Amino acid sequence: MEIILREDIKGLGYKNDIVSVKPGYGRNFLIPQGVAIIASDSNRKMIAENVRQAAHKAEKVKGDAEEIAKNIGDTSLEIKTKAGESGKIFGAITALQVADALAAKGFEIDRKKINIVGTIKELGEHKAILDLHKEVHHEITLNVVPE
């Protein structure tokens, strides 16, 4: 079943993308939640017109995302957490903690746009990817240190 996404869905696609999903997932979850519509001919034409009209706005949004990525650059974030003697931390580092560390540096990034590579359960350097735009992704370094 083909559907048109009305908003970004992590792992599935971005707004106005036409994606193929299983019929049960589309009819029972995505469409009732209001995050997707059926990809009929009339809906495809409507979305194409909306995309055409919003193209100049999209360029500005992409430019803003590239500017944020450029400003962040090779910034290394230091995240303090409680840790044991062996270097294992209590719990795990989450996207919320990374978003707070970015906010402390002056960058307001939504936690839903932060993808941590693997799970962070020990001290040291780790990577995270910021999905600033569907075409702009930026990798940052996380330095996890004990409190």
VMD Tcl script that draws the C-alpha trace (Angstrom):
set ca {
  {0.00 0.00 0.00}
  {1.37 3.41 -0.94}
  {0.80 6.39 1.34}
  {1.85 10.04 1.45}
  {3.41 11.16 4.72}
  {2.08 14.37 6.26}
  {5.00 14.70 8.67}
  {8.48 13.29 9.24}
  {8.48 9.78 10.70}
  {11.79 8.43 11.93}
  {12.73 5.25 10.07}
  {9.98 5.64 7.46}
  {10.40 8.92 5.60}
  {9.95 12.66 5.49}
  {6.95 14.93 4.95}
  {5.37 14.63 1.46}
  {7.30 11.42 0.66}
  {5.38 8.60 -1.01}
  {6.28 5.38 0.80}
  {5.11 1.80 0.61}
  {3.93 0.20 3.86}
  {1.98 -2.88 4.84}
  {-1.79 -2.31 4.54}
  {-2.50 -2.93 8.23}
  {0.14 -0.43 9.36}
  {-1.21 2.20 6.96}
  {-4.94 1.74 7.59}
  {-4.86 0.96 11.30}
  {-2.13 3.29 12.54}
  {-0.73 5.92 10.17}
  {-3.97 7.15 8.57}
  {-6.07 7.27 11.81}
  {-3.21 9.11 13.58}
  {-3.34 11.73 10.82}
  {0.31 11.34 9.84}
  {-0.42 9.88 6.38}
  {-2.99 9.82 3.58}
  {-3.63 7.25 0.87}
  {-1.58 7.93 -2.28}
  {-4.51 8.26 -4.71}
  {-4.13 10.18 -7.99}
  {-5.92 13.25 -6.62}
  {-3.84 13.24 -3.42}
  {-0.63 12.89 -5.47}
  {-1.60 15.94 -7.57}
  {-2.49 17.93 -4.45}
  {0.85 17.09 -2.77}
  {2.78 17.87 -5.98}
  {1.16 21.32 -6.12}
  {1.89 21.94 -2.43}
  {5.51 20.90 -2.90}
  {5.86 23.17 -5.94}
  {4.48 26.14 -4.01}
  {6.64 25.44 -0.97}
  {9.87 24.88 -2.94}
  {11.30 28.33 -2.20}
  {10.52 27.94 1.51}
  {12.23 24.53 1.48}
  {15.43 26.07 0.10}
  {15.45 28.55 3.00}
  {14.89 25.78 5.55}
  {17.70 23.72 3.99}
  {19.97 26.77 4.03}
  {19.20 27.35 7.71}
  {19.99 23.69 8.48}
  {23.31 23.94 6.63}
  {24.13 27.13 8.55}
  {23.45 25.38 11.88}
  {25.65 22.44 10.81}
  {28.42 24.87 9.84}
  {28.16 26.71 13.17}
  {28.29 23.46 15.15}
  {31.30 22.33 13.10}
  {33.60 19.94 14.95}
  {32.17 20.82 18.35}
  {32.81 18.16 20.96}
  {30.20 17.95 23.70}
  {31.18 16.99 27.22}
  {28.46 15.08 29.03}
  {28.93 14.43 32.74}
  {27.28 11.41 34.30}
  {27.60 9.10 37.28}
  {29.91 6.17 36.65}
  {31.32 3.20 38.49}
  {34.97 2.35 39.08}
  {35.16 0.20 35.93}
  {34.07 3.06 33.64}
  {30.49 1.86 33.16}
  {27.87 4.52 33.65}
  {24.63 4.15 35.57}
  {21.91 4.01 32.90}
  {22.68 5.31 29.41}
  {23.19 8.64 27.66}
  {19.98 9.70 25.89}
  {19.11 12.16 23.15}
  {17.63 14.45 25.81}
  {21.01 14.77 27.54}
  {22.69 15.50 24.20}
  {20.02 18.14 23.41}
  {20.63 19.77 26.81}
  {24.40 19.82 26.17}
  {23.81 21.41 22.76}
  {21.47 23.99 24.33}
  {24.20 24.87 26.84}
  {26.45 25.65 23.86}
  {23.72 27.79 22.29}
  {22.25 25.36 19.75}
  {18.53 24.57 20.08}
  {18.14 21.14 18.44}
  {15.02 19.03 18.99}
  {15.86 15.76 20.75}
  {13.92 13.83 18.09}
  {16.48 14.92 15.52}
  {19.40 13.43 17.46}
  {20.43 9.85 16.63}
  {22.99 8.32 18.96}
  {25.18 5.72 17.25}
  {24.73 2.56 19.33}
  {24.00 2.80 23.04}
  {26.28 4.77 25.31}
  {26.83 2.82 28.51}
  {30.47 3.58 29.27}
  {32.83 6.54 29.52}
  {34.79 7.79 26.53}
  {34.18 9.24 23.08}
  {31.04 8.38 21.15}
  {29.27 9.65 18.03}
  {25.83 11.13 17.43}
  {24.19 12.25 14.18}
  {21.99 15.33 13.95}
  {19.21 15.10 11.32}
  {18.82 18.82 10.69}
  {17.04 18.40 7.33}
  {16.27 15.45 5.11}
  {19.38 16.31 3.08}
  {21.53 17.75 5.90}
  {23.04 15.39 8.49}
  {25.86 16.39 10.83}
  {28.01 14.14 13.02}
  {29.14 15.33 16.46}
  {31.48 13.85 19.05}
  {30.25 13.15 22.56}
  {32.82 12.95 25.33}
  {31.28 11.13 28.30}
  {33.10 11.90 31.56}
  {32.37 11.04 35.21}
  {30.85 13.66 37.51}
}
mol new
graphics top color blue
foreach p $ca { graphics top sphere $p radius 0.5 }
foreach p [lrange $ca 0 end-1] q [lrange $ca 1 end] { graphics top cylinder $p $q radius 0.2 }
display resetview
